[in-house]
């Protein structure tokens, strides 16, 4: 549903996008929607059947670019390396971040997340190359702040370190002023929804943290393994390892505090996404301790097996129908493709006993798909009466949100399961 809204806002007049976005979408600045204003015009040149993929292409490209930048950072960490090792290390660093479960899953979502992660990676890459406080990069930092409020928090630890060092203090103050001006301009106008009760919000915080921990660090011994690795890293490696560990903890702390303050109802693990690059850099620091290429590759294999395996389990659950991955209902595109191919005049939507919130979700998704392929008449029904209405209509199909409906023995009707919903058609 959020993805559909991004595209819809992106189709508004350019001078109206910021006003609508900052009063409709929760705590999101307008840059991603301005980008969509441009990209939507490119997508409209392609066949409707591939629009869902085409809209996601820029986000996948941003994720790929972030992985490449982090790989170059990792390559720079390796001291006294042989020239031929560079390409190997770049590939290793690239693949380790590219297939990191959470960033990968959100890399094809039509939201600001991919650019937010790229912004975090750019900050870290500039920091490692001692160019973060170069005035020439300030416009880029402010631009990322217009994509996500997370970028303000991403910069905080770096600004503190910059102001503590005499050689970067002046430029750090200048960057702080530029980012502060952007915050004063953007943040007061951001939309924040009505809060839930404090108890519900607190439960969501711990639920999100628990989900994140279970996803990467389950069973419990992985927690101790990760903490031991971080302890070793902080002892034998540079101060940068300690800095990034502290930054990652700060990012998590900020999210928890903000959610406790605003009791945001849709809190989840995705709100910790922006901390992933910092943890990734810590992993790279750990890998770079080893001088042998074979040992470094061995560390990568162990880390991938221990901490990336849940991703493959998640994929299995997704493609066997156990997890609803898409923001729009899976199978709905197939319904309206059938409507277009067979000139169906009426679509009957049976919600069964769905909640009001679920009904609004499906209505928005249907209102998006229907005009793309054709313009059938939409009839909404609840209470499992869709089969009876389908019997009365000549050119119609039934889309049942509540799974396969019980329509009795209709030998000439075809039932097509669509993940957790179903489509019923007749000659």
ABEGO torsion letter per residue (X at the ends): XAAAAAAAAAABBAAAAAAAAAAABBGBBAAAAAAAAAAAAAAAABBAAAAAAAAAAAAAAAAAAAAAAAAAAAAAABBGBBAAAAAAAAAAAAAAAAABAAAAAAAABBBAAAAAAAAAAAAAAAAAAGAAABAAAAAAAAAAAAABAAAAAAAAAAAAAAAABAAAAAAAAAAAAAAAAAAAAAAAABBBBBBBBAAAAAAAAAAAAAAAAAAABOBAAAAAAAAAAAAAAAAABBAAAAAAAAAAAAAAAAAAAAAAAAGBAABBAAAAAAAAAAAAAAAAAAAAABABAAAAAAAAAAAAAAAAAAAAAAAAAAAAGABBABABBBGAAAAAAAAAAAGBABBBBBAEABBAAAAAAAAAAAAAAAAAABBBBBBBBBGGAAAAAAAABABBBBBBAAEBBBAEBBAABBBBBBEABBBBBBX
